[in-house]
Amino acid sequence: MSASGLAGFGAAASAATAGSSVIIIEKMAQYGGNSAINLGDYASWDDSQHRRAALRLGDDSAEQHAADALAAGQHYSNPELVATMAREAPTALDWMITEGGLRLHAALHRQGGGGFRMHFADSGRNFVEALRTIALRHGATLRTGAKLECIWRGGAGGPVVGIAIATPDGPRNLAARKAVVLATGGFGADIAMRRAFRPILTAAYNTTNHPGATGEAIRLAQSIGADALHLAFIEVHPFAHPETGALDAAARYALRLRRHGGIIVSRAGDRFVNEMAPHDAISRAAVATGERPAYVIFNEAMLNAAREDRTDAEIAAALAQGLVVRAATLVELGAALGIPGTAIAATAQRFARFLAEGQDQDFGRPLTSALLPLDAGLYYGIPRWPAVHFTAGGLRIDNRARVIDINGAPIPRLYAAGEVTGGIHGMGRTGGNSTTAPVVYGRIAGSEAAALEPWEE
Ligand SMILES: Cc1cc2nc3c(=O)[nH]c(=O)nc-3n(C[C@H](O)[C@H](O)[C@H](O)COP(=O)(O)OP(=O)(O)OC[C@H]3O[C@@H](n4cnc5c(N)ncnc54)[C@H](O)[C@@H]3O)c2cc1C
């Protein structure tokens, strides 16, 4: 039994392929969870076609992949879990390609904090569909609208024997003949739970997550003795859509145009933060302005300098959708955004002076010759607001995906994979690894569960 994201379908696919009878329980009406809205990046140091080598993108290895992940996580991660993720990443990727019909783009891009190991599809949904295809082909069944409400354990120290679910037809108990795999994702949409670990993450923060990203399954596992770790390690994205929290196309420009001199202003038209500060610091400063949203401001020269990062068609689409606003002068831009343009112009002038003098007297932003002044049109503005993006903490597992209890022993017949677990990403995730980890660990959980003898009382 599992749920319906990358980890859940991954577990179901491997257990069903090994001949086990599998039921996938999904509380939402739609399957896919965060995995289906994922941007489609999967980190792997190699693949069976050795694309990185063929494209001459430099050396890489499982050891380097793991080392980059550990460094990005500030060495809070469990090295054994990370090593397994890196080692198994190519095999799990090839499995989705050969068995699930996954199609990837031919190119690779660079992983933040690592080499060219990002294999990418149009979206995470492509990976979900590949795993779902394998699972259903081997007889797994998917039940949507069914919510896990209790995990039954046969006494303290005993095995997990089943679960209770809520369905539109009322509550039901399901016996697990072999095992239960928890693959219920993170808790980015669970305001009470995220506040329990980071009180600052109130409803003032949106979330990029799907609405079902709530943490009850972590609590259910804890109630039968499971250990959890790193629950306060919650990643916030400062540049999401201000109303929906979505990481839309404009989020990329907001991120990248800063590197060329873009500034961030409040509704009053003032800078309020070092634009290159860590995501968390920018987010906190935005919320502290007391007025939603904030605006990333840049100009045509910066856009041209960032040309490698965008296409004209993408900018045209973002303008047409109203995600990005453009004007000939900063005063007109302010009018179009509904904030005082004269204040933006004064802010831009002041920052241009700091650039010329080589020192940001207001927020200590490091100033380099790569930064351009905001002194000529066309001008662009993007309304943005922080959103909780990823919860790195969760249930403690070992590298066989067994859930570990508070005394350090595996809970018999209980496995977990994906964002519901903690210990892989530490304090800073590198992009792509949170697509890889649920697939690798889901696959391990499924095959470990399938290898068990059916439970008998
Ligand atoms: C917008 C966005 C973009 C992202 N892009 C990337 C990217 O490009 N690369 C990357 O590495 N990472 C990315 N991530 C992170 C990554 O997508 C997730 O960490 C990963 O998909 C989690 O997979 P999962 O299977 O653990 O959980 P999910 O895919 O969230 O699946 C969990 C499922 O469990 C269900 N569930 C929860 N509780 C219960 C319950 N009580 N009973 C029954 N069902 C339940 C949920 O409804 C959900 O369908 C992104 C995340 C978001 C939100």
The ligand as an SDF file (V2000), in Angstrom:
LIG
                    3D

 53 58  0  0  0  0  0  0  0  0999 V2000
    5.8070   23.3060   -7.9290 C   0  0  0  0  0  0  0  0  0  0  0  0
    6.8770   22.3240   -7.5430 C   0  0  0  0  0  0  0  0  0  0  0  0
    7.9430   22.0890   -8.4120 C   0  0  0  0  0  0  0  0  0  0  0  0
    8.9440   21.1860   -8.0720 C   0  0  0  0  0  0  0  0  0  0  0  0
    9.9420   20.9310   -8.9570 N   0  0  0  0  0  0  0  0  0  0  0  0
   10.9330   20.0830   -8.6290 C   0  0  0  0  0  0  0  0  0  0  0  0
   11.9760   19.7580   -9.5640 C   0  0  0  0  0  0  0  0  0  0  0  0
   11.9650   20.1740  -10.7180 O   0  0  0  0  0  0  0  0  0  0  0  0
   12.9630   18.9370   -9.1510 N   0  0  0  0  0  0  0  0  0  0  0  0
   12.9950   18.4030   -7.8920 C   0  0  0  0  0  0  0  0  0  0  0  0
   13.9230   17.6820   -7.5550 O   0  0  0  0  0  0  0  0  0  0  0  0
   11.9780   18.6300   -7.0050 N   0  0  0  0  0  0  0  0  0  0  0  0
   10.9640   19.4380   -7.3470 C   0  0  0  0  0  0  0  0  0  0  0  0
    9.9290   19.6480   -6.4650 N   0  0  0  0  0  0  0  0  0  0  0  0
    9.8340   18.8100   -5.2400 C   0  0  0  0  0  0  0  0  0  0  0  0
    9.3020   17.3860   -5.5930 C   0  0  0  0  0  0  0  0  0  0  0  0
    8.3900   17.4910   -6.6560 O   0  0  0  0  0  0  0  0  0  0  0  0
    8.6220   16.6740   -4.4400 C   0  0  0  0  0  0  0  0  0  0  0  0
    9.4610   16.6900   -3.3040 O   0  0  0  0  0  0  0  0  0  0  0  0
    8.2840   15.2290   -4.8050 C   0  0  0  0  0  0  0  0  0  0  0  0
    7.4990   15.1830   -5.9690 O   0  0  0  0  0  0  0  0  0  0  0  0
    7.5530   14.5140   -3.6710 C   0  0  0  0  0  0  0  0  0  0  0  0
    7.1390   13.2530   -4.1330 O   0  0  0  0  0  0  0  0  0  0  0  0
    6.3360   12.3080   -3.1580 P   0  0  0  0  0  0  0  0  0  0  0  0
    5.9320   11.1110   -3.9340 O   0  0  0  0  0  0  0  0  0  0  0  0
    7.0900   12.0910   -1.9120 O   0  0  0  0  0  0  0  0  0  0  0  0
    5.0520   13.1600   -2.7190 O   0  0  0  0  0  0  0  0  0  0  0  0
    3.8260   13.6840   -3.5880 P   0  0  0  0  0  0  0  0  0  0  0  0
    4.1230   13.6880   -5.0240 O   0  0  0  0  0  0  0  0  0  0  0  0
    3.3570   14.9630   -2.9770 O   0  0  0  0  0  0  0  0  0  0  0  0
    2.7150   12.5500   -3.3690 O   0  0  0  0  0  0  0  0  0  0  0  0
    2.1560   12.3060   -2.0970 C   0  0  0  0  0  0  0  0  0  0  0  0
    0.6990   11.9160   -2.2840 C   0  0  0  0  0  0  0  0  0  0  0  0
    0.2090   11.4260   -1.0410 O   0  0  0  0  0  0  0  0  0  0  0  0
   -1.1210   11.8920   -0.8620 C   0  0  0  0  0  0  0  0  0  0  0  0
   -1.4570   11.8830    0.5610 N   0  0  0  0  0  0  0  0  0  0  0  0
   -1.0120   12.7260    1.5230 C   0  0  0  0  0  0  0  0  0  0  0  0
   -1.5630   12.3950    2.7130 N   0  0  0  0  0  0  0  0  0  0  0  0
   -2.3820   11.3220    2.4920 C   0  0  0  0  0  0  0  0  0  0  0  0
   -3.2340   10.5560    3.3190 C   0  0  0  0  0  0  0  0  0  0  0  0
   -3.3900   10.8040    4.6330 N   0  0  0  0  0  0  0  0  0  0  0  0
   -3.9380    9.5350    2.7470 N   0  0  0  0  0  0  0  0  0  0  0  0
   -3.8260    9.2620    1.4080 C   0  0  0  0  0  0  0  0  0  0  0  0
   -3.0460    9.9980    0.5620 N   0  0  0  0  0  0  0  0  0  0  0  0
   -2.3230   11.0040    1.1030 C   0  0  0  0  0  0  0  0  0  0  0  0
   -1.0770   13.2880   -1.4680 C   0  0  0  0  0  0  0  0  0  0  0  0
   -2.3620   13.7500   -1.7890 O   0  0  0  0  0  0  0  0  0  0  0  0
   -0.1730   13.0850   -2.6820 C   0  0  0  0  0  0  0  0  0  0  0  0
   -0.9050   12.7660   -3.8350 O   0  0  0  0  0  0  0  0  0  0  0  0
    8.8960   20.5270   -6.8020 C   0  0  0  0  0  0  0  0  0  0  0  0
    7.8320   20.7540   -5.9230 C   0  0  0  0  0  0  0  0  0  0  0  0
    6.8180   21.6410   -6.2930 C   0  0  0  0  0  0  0  0  0  0  0  0
    5.6670   21.8570   -5.3530 C   0  0  0  0  0  0  0  0  0  0  0  0
  1  2  1  0
  2  3  1  0
  2 52  2  0
  3  4  2  0
  4  5  1  0
  4 50  1  0
  5  6  2  0
  6  7  1  0
  6 13  1  0
  7  8  2  0
  7  9  1  0
  9 10  1  0
 10 11  2  0
 10 12  1  0
 12 13  2  0
 13 14  1  0
 14 15  1  0
 14 50  1  0
 15 16  1  0
 16 17  1  0
 16 18  1  0
 18 19  1  0
 18 20  1  0
 20 21  1  0
 20 22  1  0
 22 23  1  0
 23 24  1  0
 24 25  2  0
 24 26  1  0
 24 27  1  0
 27 28  1  0
 28 29  2  0
 28 30  1  0
 28 31  1  0
 31 32  1  0
 32 33  1  0
 33 34  1  0
 33 48  1  0
 34 35  1  0
 35 36  1  0
 35 46  1  0
 36 37  1  0
 36 45  1  0
 37 38  2  0
 38 39  1  0
 39 40  1  0
 39 45  2  0
 40 41  1  0
 40 42  2  0
 42 43  1  0
 43 44  2  0
 44 45  1  0
 46 47  1  0
 46 48  1  0
 48 49  1  0
 50 51  2  0
 51 52  1  0
 52 53  1  0
M  END
$$$$
